[in-house]
Amino acid sequence: MSVRAANTDEGTVDEAGAARFAELLANEQRVEPTDWMPEGYRKTLIRQISQHAHSEIIGMQPEGNWITRAPSLKRKAILMAKVQDEAGHGLYLYSAAQTLGIDRETMFDQLITGAAKYSSIFNYPTPTWADMGSIGWLVDGAAICNQVPLCRASYGPYGRAMVRICKEESFHQRQGFEILLHLMRGTEAQRAMAQESVNRWYAPALMMFGPPDDDSPNSRQSMAWNIKRFSNDDLRQRFVDMLVPQAEILGVTLPDPHIKWNEERGHFDFGDLDWTEFHEVLAGNGPANTIRVARRREAHEDGAWVREAARAYADARAAEAGASQKIAS
Amino acid sequence: MTHTSNRTISDAVTAETIATAGEVAPEAVARYAVGLGDDALILAQRLGAWIAHAPELEEDVALGNIALDQLGHARSFLTYASSAWGKTEDDLAYFRDESEFFNRQLFEQPNGDFAQTIARQLVASVYFDGLYRALSLSADPTLAAIAAKAVKEVDYHVDHSVQWLLRLGLGTEISNERMQRGLDAVWPFVAELFSVDPLSENLAGIAVDPASLQADFDRVVLPAIVDAGLTVPTAPAARGGGRSGVHTEYLGPLLAEMQVLARAHPEATW
């Protein structure tokens, strides 16, 4: 099909395709895999969707860390199901990215060689059980603020994947909130565990929205393409406004003395974040960067013989089926 | 069609519904249920350690699913059992010592490589399939309901293991060798599954006679091993004793990890 050819052939412009693309965006309609799209749009989406998929896959680790030690069987079951959901999200997202012409093996390779980025939040360790609560409440909470608008992203397969993912994420956030609520209503040691964990996760969660708007090079174009719907700072504000009343219900203190209701703005004011820390973690110097990638790589390498066996078996079955078909015809 | 109605009821059976129903298990039934619960719990704990380590993402999901199903079975059995002593599933899971666990030794065996995990899972799933099928006819309605729900899930687990047995057995030379080694490692613990269960004494009509499950097990597993180009191991049986609280060296560390947080805060709920 010529539409497809125009896509892959950089430099040539399919004028009809470009007009149609602009029209789709203007009418808030979905762009589908067979539609013409600018190369930059395709690349931006591949980058964003694969990073999101990697984040889900790496994000399995900090929580997987507590599956064997969860303090009750009910919590163990919930945590197992949650980590499994994350693997599922990774799988949908890799599939969505595949519709843009990149294969999963390439993306996975980028992940385990450290070439691809994933959300820096997963480079923080989970030393306590309360971190299962904080990840749900703060990290999944921030993820939802980021992701709900993505359900309306112009690229169809991405938007549709996000609809399903957001449903599960909001469930995860409630579970995290509930873990913390239980801790805060528990023993003194449990309350201390919850507060200490919230202290560690609060700022990193706020940084999940990315750098301030005046320092976010890719945002403007993404907004023009209807991929990104709100600016980093807008989303961060929305998140803080949501957190403050929830923290009150929990009885935890958010570790920012500058949080204060601003009547004029109709929002909560909050203090500046330490972006040096953010850039350090982003640059690979976070507390767990090396461990996370190494562990996924190890799983992948340890499993190479299994995948090879599965491939050999499938090939042999296909050859057999082919042979018997020949005989039959 | 009593079987159908059984299944309809069983669809709703979970640890939570059992706890809410407030049915108190007779002491002997409770002791038997503890053994069944421990089998499922210890294996779920082992499989849980695979999540985020599996050879491919689909297997992270599949092994996680199986672990989650087994954990569900364990919770139902242990919740029911704990009712006899006014306790909870967590009292039983987190505050018993090694010699008070009654799982058969197969389930505590280490994961090893993927092939060894598949070997252990094949044996376990086919065994559970027969056990739960028989138990779904138990005169104890709660045990019957738990088993009837579980058997539907275990059907899928059997299929998963058999498919991998074939892929690994017939895949490459290396995978064949590893699969054989996996079978060899778990085989000494097979016989114990069909040996006398001291916790099922005086429970005729309620408990399943383990010996009655062997023929069906052999009928499924032995030809599957041969079809996968592998040899049925002939290693002598281990000494067993799981149902009497006798364990291999592997259970202690597993429990230490599983129980560490709960025991650090004995007065807490989560």
Interface residues (C-beta under 8 A of the other chain):
Chain A: I57 M60 Q61 G64 I67 T68 R69 A70 P71 S72 L73 K74 R75 K76 A77 M80 A81 V83 Q84 A87 G88 G90 L91 W129 I179 H182 L183 G186 T187 A189 Q190 R295 R296 E298 A299 H300 D302 G303 A304 W305 V306 R307 E308 A309 A310 R311 A312 Y313 A314 A316
Chain B: A15 L41 Q45 G48 A49 I51 A52 H53 A54 P55 E56 L57 E58 E59 D60 V61 G64 N65 A67 L68 L71 G72 A74 R75 L78 E89 D90 A93 Y94 D113 F114 A115 L166 R167 L168 L170 G171 T172 I174 S175 R178 E257 M258 V260 L261 A262 H265 E267 A268 T269 W270
